[in-house]
Structures are given as structure tokens and as C-alpha cells.
Amino acid sequence: MAGFDFSVCVTEDGMIYAFGGNAHGQCCAGDLKNRNQARKISCSGKVIPAKIVIGGQHGLMLTDKGHVYSWGRNNHGQLGVGGFADTANMVLLPVLQTKQVISVYAGANFSVALTENGLYTWGGNEYGQLGLGDKSNRFIPALLVAMKSIPVERVFASSSAYHMFILDKEDRLHAL
């Protein structure tokens, strides 16, 4: 998987490696040094990744236990932990701990979690890409109320995009 200036790989046995630009901690190495070679991410072996997604300069991991971790750049709140501070280590998202998270997705500067109760979005919202009815950034996950009654099949977001598409279970496509 590749962001703007870094890449993340997951091995068959669940080890996570990152390399590339690291000015915002996007390589999750505990520091801000660029990485010319792949380096194991510090949580490897402590949690089992079910899914990892990469945004422009941030990452999200959904574990096999349904917990969501984030790391990297946070200039728009895309880490979902409150505030603007970047982090070079994985941080657990407390707001999502009580939710049944099914999947996670990342755009350039925003993040999405699909739960049994609906979609949660957070981060950059300058184009209304969070679908929350305004253009204010969100620093913690917010329920996407407009989609609450629509059964979501899949979300399409890209590390280089400032929008997302949502495919519902009736094969209708929603653009945000």
C-alpha cells in the first residue's frame, strides 16, 4: 500500500513493515527519520492486523479484535484522536472501542470506519467529503447519520483522493 511518500507492507504472518518519507511519523517507527529500507512497525507481534489502509500521510489498522489504531500525519484530524498532533506510534481510537468495527478506509486526509451501527468519518472535510452536511474538519469519529439507515456493502476511498464512494447492499453508489 502506498501513501503520498511512504509505503506499508504486511507479511503473510502479520508482520507490518514501512518505508519512505517519515516527516509526520507515517512510517510508525517512533521517530521522524526517513526510511530507505523497510522497517518493522513497533506493534508487530503484539496485535494481529485484520486490515491496514494508508491515507496520504497516515495509516489505520483494524485488528482481529475489532480495535482501530492510527498513526502519522494529523493536520486535519485524520487520526481520530482529537487535536492536530502527529504521532510516530500507533494510537488506539477510544471512540471506536465500543463499536463493532467491520472495516476501515482512508482518503488523502480523512478516515472512515464501517461499523455494525453505520459509518463513522473523521479528518479533513474541506470539500464535504465526510458527508456530515458541512465543511468542518472532525478530530474524532462522527456517525454519518445520512447513511445510518442504508446498509453499506463497501466504501471506496484513495490515499490521493478528497472524496469517497459508498456502495450499498442494493448496488446503489453514493458519492461524498
N, C-alpha and C positions, 0 to 999 in steps of 0.2 A: 504494500500500500504506500502511496506517496502523497505528501502534502506539498506546499509551495517549495520547500527547500530541504526536506528530510524524508526519510523512508522508514517504515517499520515492517519487520518480518516475523512470522510466527512459525516455529518448527513443528513437526508432527507430534513431538512430545510436550508441546505447550510452552516452550521457552520463547521469550519475546526479545527481539534484537532491534536496535535503532541506530541510524547513522545519518550524517548530513549536518545541515545548519542547526544550531542549538542555542541561538541568542536568547530565546524565550523559554528554554527548558524543554523544548519539544522532543528531544531525544530521551527525556526522562532518566537522566544519568546522575541527578543530584547536583549538577553544576551547569554552567553555561558555556562550556568548551565545545567547539565544533568537533564532530566525529568523522574522521576519514575512513574508519573501519567500523563494521557493525559491532555494537557492544550490548551485552545482555542488560535488559532493563531490570532494575533492582527488585521488583516484586516477583520476578520469575521464580517459580517453585513454591511460592507462598500462597498464591491463589491460582485457580485454573481458569484461563480465559475461555469464554464461550464465543465471544466476538470482539474484535478490535476494529475501530474505524478511525480514520485520520481526517482532520479538517485541514485548513490552510496551514496553521502552525500549532495545532493542538490535537490531542488524541483522547479517545474514550475507550474504555474496556468494560464489557459486560462479563461478569464471572459466571461460572456454572451454578453459583448460589443465588444469582439474580441481583448482585450488587453492581453498582456503576462507579467506576473510577475515572478521573480526568487528570490531564497534565498539559503543560505547555503554556502557550500564549493565552492571555485572558483580558485583552484590551477592550473587549465588548461584553464580557461576562460569559463567554462561551464555555468556561469550565463549570459553571453552575454552582459555585461555592460561595457566592457573594463577593462583591467588590471587583477590583481590576487587577489584583496581584497575579503575576505569572507564577508558575511553580514548576520546578525541575524534578518533582517527585509525584507519584500518583496520590491523588486525594479522593477519598470516598465522598460521594454526594449524599449528604444526610437526608435531603428532602425526598430522595427516591428509595431510601432504605425500607420504608413500609409499603412500597408499591410492588406489584408483581411485574417486574420489567421483563419484557419478551425480547426486545431488540433495541439497538441504539444506532444512530445515524449522525453524520457530521457534514456540515456545509463549510464554506470558507471561514466564516466567523460565527457560526451558530451550531447548536446541537439539538438532537431530538431523541426522545425515548418513547418507545411504544410499550404501553403497559396494558394490563387487563382492563383498566378503567379508562383508557384513552391515550391520546398523545400528549406528551409534555415537551415544550420547546423553551429554549433559553439562548441568550447571546445577542449577537448583532441583529438589529431589526430595522435598519435604515431604509429598507425597501418594503417593509411589511412582511418579510419572509417568515416570521414566526407565526403569522396567521392570527394574531391576537387583537386585531382591529385598530392598531395604532402603529407608530414607528419608534416606540421607546425600547431601548435595549432591556433585557431581563438578565439579572445576575443569579437567579435561582430558577429551577424549572417551574414553568407555569402551565397549567392544564389548558389545552386548546379546546375551549368549550364548544366552538363552532363544529368540531368534528366528533364531539363526545357520543352522539347517537349513531354515528356512521362506523360500521365495522371495517377496520383498516386491515388490508392484506399486506401492504408493503409501502415503504417510504423510499423515495429516490432523492438523494442529496449528493453533492460532489464537493470535494475539497477546494475546487476552484469556482464554485457557484454561490450566488447570493439568493438562491430560491430553492424550492423543493416541490416535488410532485408526490401526491399520495394516491395510491391505488386502493380503492375499497373492494370489499369482497363481492361486489356486483359488477366488477370490472369497469367502474367509472373512475376517471382520472381527475383529481383536484389539484390545481396549481396554486402555490403560495409564493 
